[in-house]
Amino acid sequence: MEMDSEKIAGILGAIVAAVVLVIAFVYTPIGPIGKSQKPAQKVEQPAQPVAPPSAPRGPVVREVPQ
C-alpha cells in the first residue's frame, strides 16, 4: 500500500486542525457558565497626580567640528 506525499500531508493537516479545534474548545469558555460574574459595586481608583515635565537638558551637539 503506497501513499503519495500529498495524501500524507492532507491527513496530517486534518489531524493538526482537529487537535487545534479541541484545544480551542477546551480553553475557551462557552455560554453563561464561562462568563465572569459582574461585581455588585464598582470601586473607582483615585486619579494619579500628573508629574511635572522633566527639567530641560543641556544643548545637543549635532555636528562635531573637525
MMTF fields as JSON, N, C-alpha, C and O atoms, coordinates in Angstrom:
{
  "mmtfVersion": "1.0.0",
  "mmtfProducer": "UNKNOWN",
  "numBonds": 263,
  "numAtoms": 264,
  "numGroups": 66,
  "numChains": 1,
  "numModels": 1,
  "chainsPerModel": [1],
  "groupsPerChain": [66],
  "chainIdList": ["A"],
  "bondAtomList": [4, 2, 8, 6, 12, 10, 16, 14, 20, 18, 24, 22, 28, 26, 32, 30, 36, 34, 40, 38, 44, 42, 48, 46, 52, 50, 56, 54, 60, 58, 64, 62, 68, 66, 72, 70, 76, 74, 80, 78, 84, 82, 88, 86, 92, 90, 96, 94, 100, 98, 104, 102, 108, 106, 112, 110, 116, 114, 120, 118, 124, 122, 128, 126, 132, 130, 136, 134, 140, 138, 144, 142, 148, 146, 152, 150, 156, 154, 160, 158, 164, 162, 168, 166, 172, 170, 176, 174, 180, 178, 184, 182, 188, 186, 192, 190, 196, 194, 200, 198, 204, 202, 208, 206, 212, 210, 216, 214, 220, 218, 224, 222, 228, 226, 232, 230, 236, 234, 240, 238, 244, 242, 248, 246, 252, 250, 256, 254, 260, 258],
  "bondOrderList": [1, 1, 1, 1, 1, 1, 1, 1, 1, 1, 1, 1, 1, 1, 1, 1, 1, 1, 1, 1, 1, 1, 1, 1, 1, 1, 1, 1, 1, 1, 1, 1, 1, 1, 1, 1, 1, 1, 1, 1, 1, 1, 1, 1, 1, 1, 1, 1, 1, 1, 1, 1, 1, 1, 1, 1, 1, 1, 1, 1, 1, 1, 1, 1, 1],
  "groupList": [{"groupName": "MET", "atomNameList": ["N", "CA", "C", "O"], "elementList": ["N", "C", "C", "O"], "formalChargeList": [0, 0, 0, 0], "bondAtomList": [1, 0, 2, 1, 3, 2], "bondOrderList": [1, 1, 2], "singleLetterCode": "M", "chemCompType": "L-PEPTIDE LINKING"}, {"groupName": "GLU", "atomNameList": ["N", "CA", "C", "O"], "elementList": ["N", "C", "C", "O"], "formalChargeList": [0, 0, 0, 0], "bondAtomList": [1, 0, 2, 1, 3, 2], "bondOrderList": [1, 1, 2], "singleLetterCode": "E", "chemCompType": "L-PEPTIDE LINKING"}, {"groupName": "ASP", "atomNameList": ["N", "CA", "C", "O"], "elementList": ["N", "C", "C", "O"], "formalChargeList": [0, 0, 0, 0], "bondAtomList": [1, 0, 2, 1, 3, 2], "bondOrderList": [1, 1, 2], "singleLetterCode": "D", "chemCompType": "L-PEPTIDE LINKING"}, {"groupName": "SER", "atomNameList": ["N", "CA", "C", "O"], "elementList": ["N", "C", "C", "O"], "formalChargeList": [0, 0, 0, 0], "bondAtomList": [1, 0, 2, 1, 3, 2], "bondOrderList": [1, 1, 2], "singleLetterCode": "S", "chemCompType": "L-PEPTIDE LINKING"}, {"groupName": "LYS", "atomNameList": ["N", "CA", "C", "O"], "elementList": ["N", "C", "C", "O"], "formalChargeList": [0, 0, 0, 0], "bondAtomList": [1, 0, 2, 1, 3, 2], "bondOrderList": [1, 1, 2], "singleLetterCode": "K", "chemCompType": "L-PEPTIDE LINKING"}, {"groupName": "ILE", "atomNameList": ["N", "CA", "C", "O"], "elementList": ["N", "C", "C", "O"], "formalChargeList": [0, 0, 0, 0], "bondAtomList": [1, 0, 2, 1, 3, 2], "bondOrderList": [1, 1, 2], "singleLetterCode": "I", "chemCompType": "L-PEPTIDE LINKING"}, {"groupName": "ALA", "atomNameList": ["N", "CA", "C", "O"], "elementList": ["N", "C", "C", "O"], "formalChargeList": [0, 0, 0, 0], "bondAtomList": [1, 0, 2, 1, 3, 2], "bondOrderList": [1, 1, 2], "singleLetterCode": "A", "chemCompType": "L-PEPTIDE LINKING"}, {"groupName": "GLY", "atomNameList": ["N", "CA", "C", "O"], "elementList": ["N", "C", "C", "O"], "formalChargeList": [0, 0, 0, 0], "bondAtomList": [1, 0, 2, 1, 3, 2], "bondOrderList": [1, 1, 2], "singleLetterCode": "G", "chemCompType": "PEPTIDE LINKING"}, {"groupName": "LEU", "atomNameList": ["N", "CA", "C", "O"], "elementList": ["N", "C", "C", "O"], "formalChargeList": [0, 0, 0, 0], "bondAtomList": [1, 0, 2, 1, 3, 2], "bondOrderList": [1, 1, 2], "singleLetterCode": "L", "chemCompType": "L-PEPTIDE LINKING"}, {"groupName": "VAL", "atomNameList": ["N", "CA", "C", "O"], "elementList": ["N", "C", "C", "O"], "formalChargeList": [0, 0, 0, 0], "bondAtomList": [1, 0, 2, 1, 3, 2], "bondOrderList": [1, 1, 2], "singleLetterCode": "V", "chemCompType": "L-PEPTIDE LINKING"}, {"groupName": "PHE", "atomNameList": ["N", "CA", "C", "O"], "elementList": ["N", "C", "C", "O"], "formalChargeList": [0, 0, 0, 0], "bondAtomList": [1, 0, 2, 1, 3, 2], "bondOrderList": [1, 1, 2], "singleLetterCode": "F", "chemCompType": "L-PEPTIDE LINKING"}, {"groupName": "TYR", "atomNameList": ["N", "CA", "C", "O"], "elementList": ["N", "C", "C", "O"], "formalChargeList": [0, 0, 0, 0], "bondAtomList": [1, 0, 2, 1, 3, 2], "bondOrderList": [1, 1, 2], "singleLetterCode": "Y", "chemCompType": "L-PEPTIDE LINKING"}, {"groupName": "THR", "atomNameList": ["N", "CA", "C", "O"], "elementList": ["N", "C", "C", "O"], "formalChargeList": [0, 0, 0, 0], "bondAtomList": [1, 0, 2, 1, 3, 2], "bondOrderList": [1, 1, 2], "singleLetterCode": "T", "chemCompType": "L-PEPTIDE LINKING"}, {"groupName": "PRO", "atomNameList": ["N", "CA", "C", "O"], "elementList": ["N", "C", "C", "O"], "formalChargeList": [0, 0, 0, 0], "bondAtomList": [1, 0, 2, 1, 3, 2], "bondOrderList": [1, 1, 2], "singleLetterCode": "P", "chemCompType": "L-PEPTIDE LINKING"}, {"groupName": "GLN", "atomNameList": ["N", "CA", "C", "O"], "elementList": ["N", "C", "C", "O"], "formalChargeList": [0, 0, 0, 0], "bondAtomList": [1, 0, 2, 1, 3, 2], "bondOrderList": [1, 1, 2], "singleLetterCode": "Q", "chemCompType": "L-PEPTIDE LINKING"}, {"groupName": "ARG", "atomNameList": ["N", "CA", "C", "O"], "elementList": ["N", "C", "C", "O"], "formalChargeList": [0, 0, 0, 0], "bondAtomList": [1, 0, 2, 1, 3, 2], "bondOrderList": [1, 1, 2], "singleLetterCode": "R", "chemCompType": "L-PEPTIDE LINKING"}],
  "groupTypeList": [0, 1, 0, 2, 3, 1, 4, 5, 6, 7, 5, 8, 7, 6, 5, 9, 6, 6, 9, 9, 8, 9, 5, 6, 10, 9, 11, 12, 13, 5, 7, 13, 5, 7, 4, 3, 14, 4, 13, 6, 14, 4, 9, 1, 14, 13, 6, 14, 13, 9, 6, 13, 13, 3, 6, 13, 15, 7, 13, 9, 9, 15, 1, 9, 13, 14],
  "groupIdList": [1, 2, 3, 4, 5, 6, 7, 8, 9, 10, 11, 12, 13, 14, 15, 16, 17, 18, 19, 20, 21, 22, 23, 24, 25, 26, 27, 28, 29, 30, 31, 32, 33, 34, 35, 36, 37, 38, 39, 40, 41, 42, 43, 44, 45, 46, 47, 48, 49, 50, 51, 52, 53, 54, 55, 56, 57, 58, 59, 60, 61, 62, 63, 64, 65, 66],
  "secStructList": [7, 7, 7, 7, 2, 2, 2, 2, 2, 2, 2, 2, 2, 2, 2, 2, 2, 2, 2, 2, 2, 2, 2, 2, 2, 2, 2, 1, 7, 7, 1, 6, 6, 6, 1, 7, 7, 7, 7, 1, 1, 7, 7, 7, 7, 7, 7, 7, 7, 7, 7, 7, 7, 7, 7, 7, 7, 7, 7, 7, 7, 7, 7, 7, 7, 7],
  "xCoordList": [0.849, 0.0, 0.897, 1.622, 0.835, 1.705, 0.882, -0.159, 1.34, 0.647, 1.57, 2.749, 1.042, 1.883, 1.928, 1.126, 2.867, 3.116, 1.931, 1.726, 1.157, 0.005, -1.068, -1.699, -1.28, -2.265, -1.806, -2.596, -0.518, 0.031, -0.081, -0.45, 0.235, 0.15, -1.295, -1.543, -2.244, -3.645, -4.122, -4.85, -3.715, -4.113, -3.494, -4.176, -2.207, -1.544, -2.151, -2.303, -2.493, -3.13, -4.476, -4.814, -5.249, -6.551, -6.386, -7.158, -5.387, -5.142, -4.744, -5.239, -3.855, -3.414, -4.591, -4.741, -5.429, -6.584, -7.551, -8.096, -7.761, -8.657, -8.112, -8.866, -6.811, -6.196, -6.323, -6.63, -6.09, -6.206, -7.64, -7.853, -8.621, -10.016, -10.373, -11.076, -9.901, -10.189, -9.581, -10.229, -8.346, -7.696, -8.442, -8.592, -8.909, -9.648, -10.947, -11.312, -11.645, -12.886, -12.635, -13.451, -11.52, -11.229, -10.886, -11.342, -10.093, -9.615, -10.501, -10.226, -11.54, -12.417, -13.715, -14.409, -14.058, -15.335, -16.497, -16.502, -17.474, -18.62, -19.884, -20.088, -20.723, -22.014, -21.951, -20.921, -23.072, -23.124, -22.252, -21.936, -21.856, -21.012, -19.628, -19.027, -19.12, -17.782, -17.682, -16.578, -18.816, -18.775, -18.529, -19.05, -17.728, -17.448, -18.636, -19.36, -18.826, -19.919, -19.591, -18.444, -20.59, -20.37, -20.299, -21.074, -19.373, -19.288, -20.51, -21.084, -20.901, -22.076, -21.842, -22.718, -20.66, -20.325, -18.997, -18.08, -18.93, -17.688, -16.886, -17.359, -15.675, -14.821, -13.913, -13.162, -13.996, -13.174, -11.846, -11.781, -10.797, -9.46, -9.291, -9.775, -8.612, -8.355, -7.397, -6.516, -7.594, -6.77, -5.329, -5.078, -4.406, -2.992, -2.604, -3.033, -1.791, -1.357, -0.423, 0.378, -0.552, 0.263, 1.62, 1.711, 2.674, 4.034, 4.419, 4.064, 5.143, 5.581, 6.597, 7.278, 6.705, 7.67, 9.09, 9.39, 9.947, 11.325, 12.056, 11.667, 13.114, 13.898, 14.561, 14.94, 14.705, 15.342, 16.809, 17.5, 17.24, 18.628, 19.512, 19.033, 20.81, 21.785, 21.68, 20.861, 22.5, 22.433, 22.832, 23.66, 22.229, 22.536, 23.501, 23.205, 24.661, 25.654, 25.319, 25.401, 24.944, 24.558, 25.754, 25.853, 26.667, 27.849, 29.085, 29.146, 30.066, 31.322, 32.338, 32.591, 32.929, 33.923, 35.168, 35.555, 35.779, 36.961, 38.226, 39.314],
  "yCoordList": [-1.169, 0.0, 1.234, 1.493, 1.972, 3.121, 4.399, 4.497, 5.385, 6.659, 7.76, 7.792, 8.649, 9.738, 10.838, 10.841, 11.768, 12.775, 13.729, 14.251, 13.968, 14.868, 14.267, 14.983, 12.956, 12.303, 12.347, 12.616, 12.078, 12.098, 13.506, 13.676, 14.514, 15.895, 16.258, 16.959, 15.8, 16.077, 15.443, 16.064, 14.213, 13.511, 14.186, 14.403, 14.518, 15.175, 16.567, 16.979, 17.277, 18.583, 18.473, 19.3, 17.451, 17.252, 16.915, 17.382, 16.111, 15.746, 16.981, 17.188, 17.802, 19.014, 19.969, 20.563, 20.126, 21.007, 20.515, 21.315, 19.203, 18.65, 18.896, 19.241, 18.721, 18.941, 20.416, 20.721, 21.323, 22.752, 23.11, 23.883, 22.56, 22.841, 22.303, 22.97, 21.116, 20.552, 21.431, 21.7, 21.879, 22.741, 24.067, 24.596, 24.603, 25.869, 25.714, 26.609, 24.614, 24.406, 24.161, 24.544, 23.528, 23.246, 24.533, 24.733, 25.405, 26.595, 27.828, 28.865, 27.755, 28.895, 28.674, 27.686, 29.597, 29.447, 29.698, 30.677, 28.816, 28.909, 29.057, 28.325, 30.004, 30.152, 30.922, 31.509, 30.924, 31.718, 31.159, 31.879, 29.9, 29.325, 29.957, 30.195, 30.229, 30.779, 32.259, 32.774, 32.97, 34.416, 34.716, 34.042, 35.738, 36.117, 36.889, 37.559, 36.79, 37.488, 38.971, 39.34, 39.82, 41.254, 41.635, 41.128, 42.529, 42.948, 43.777, 44.477, 43.692, 44.406, 45.912, 46.666, 46.355, 47.772, 47.947, 47.136, 49.021, 49.311, 50.291, 51.383, 49.897, 50.756, 51.522, 50.931, 52.855, 53.67, 53.978, 54.271, 53.905, 54.22, 55.741, 56.422, 56.284, 57.725, 58.074, 57.292, 59.265, 59.688, 59.899, 60.438, 59.474, 59.646, 61.099, 61.672, 61.707, 63.08, 63.108, 62.198, 64.178, 64.302, 64.851, 65.874, 64.171, 64.586, 65.783, 65.83, 66.756, 67.901, 67.443, 66.437, 68.164, 67.756, 67.848, 68.675, 66.996, 66.963, 68.247, 68.936, 68.546, 69.755, 69.65, 68.556, 70.783, 70.723, 70.315, 70.66, 69.592, 69.126, 70.155, 71.159, 69.887, 70.786, 70.798, 70.077, 71.608, 71.708, 70.399, 69.645, 70.155, 68.949, 69.332, 70.221, 68.668, 68.947, 68.084, 66.858, 68.72, 67.979, 67.693, 66.61, 68.647, 68.457, 68.644, 69.53, 67.789, 67.906, 68.544, 68.008, 69.678, 70.3, 69.432, 68.736, 69.486, 68.65, 69.381, 68.826],
  "zCoordList": [0.0, 0.0, 0.0, 0.961, -1.07, -1.218, -1.153, -1.802, -0.374, -0.261, -0.752, -0.402, -1.551, -2.004, -0.944, -0.01, -1.093, -0.062, 0.104, 1.2, -0.931, -0.8, 0.097, 0.875, -0.003, 0.869, 2.323, 3.227, 2.534, 3.899, 4.472, 5.634, 3.664, 4.137, 4.461, 5.443, 3.664, 3.931, 5.216, 5.991, 5.444, 6.666, 7.886, 8.888, 7.808, 8.931, 9.18, 10.33, 8.119, 8.271, 8.958, 9.805, 8.598, 9.229, 10.715, 11.552, 11.033, 12.438, 13.236, 14.344, 12.686, 13.384, 13.563, 14.63, 12.537, 12.642, 13.72, 14.48, 13.784, 14.799, 16.204, 17.113, 16.38, 17.697, 18.092, 19.244, 17.155, 17.453, 17.837, 18.77, 17.133, 17.476, 18.862, 19.622, 19.192, 20.516, 21.601, 22.613, 21.402, 22.393, 22.513, 23.614, 21.39, 21.427, 22.208, 22.97, 22.039, 22.772, 24.253, 25.09, 24.583, 25.992, 26.734, 27.86, 26.124, 26.824, 26.632, 27.237, 25.822, 25.612, 26.365, 26.127, 27.288, 27.99, 27.045, 26.299, 27.082, 26.179, 27.015, 27.983, 26.637, 27.292, 28.583, 28.915, 29.331, 30.564, 31.677, 32.624, 31.589, 32.638, 32.604, 33.651, 31.408, 31.277, 31.551, 31.729, 31.593, 31.807, 33.272, 34.161, 33.505, 34.887, 35.454, 34.718, 36.75, 37.404, 37.498, 37.75, 37.298, 37.4, 38.874, 39.685, 39.224, 40.636, 41.025, 40.191, 42.297, 42.779, 42.741, 42.319, 43.179, 43.156, 42.458, 42.585, 41.726, 41.024, 41.871, 42.186, 42.236, 43.046, 42.094, 41.318, 42.167, 41.287, 41.953, 43.146, 41.164, 41.654, 41.672, 40.768, 42.688, 42.685, 41.54, 41.184, 40.979, 39.848, 40.304, 41.382, 39.482, 39.786, 39.512, 38.51, 40.395, 40.13, 38.911, 38.699, 38.123, 36.926, 37.323, 38.002, 36.898, 37.229, 36.363, 35.186, 36.933, 36.133, 35.083, 35.283, 33.979, 32.952, 33.494, 34.355, 32.981, 33.467, 33.065, 32.122, 33.8, 33.545, 32.174, 31.755, 31.464, 30.142, 30.265, 31.223, 29.285, 29.288, 28.605, 28.078, 28.624, 28.013, 26.501, 25.929, 25.847, 24.37, 23.703, 24.213, 22.565, 21.791, 20.683, 19.884, 20.623, 19.591, 18.385, 18.453, 17.284, 16.088, 15.207, 14.63, 15.094, 14.259, 15.121, 15.973, 14.88, 15.609, 14.676, 13.598, 15.057, 14.178, 14.053, 14.991, 12.89, 12.643, 12.958, 12.807]
}
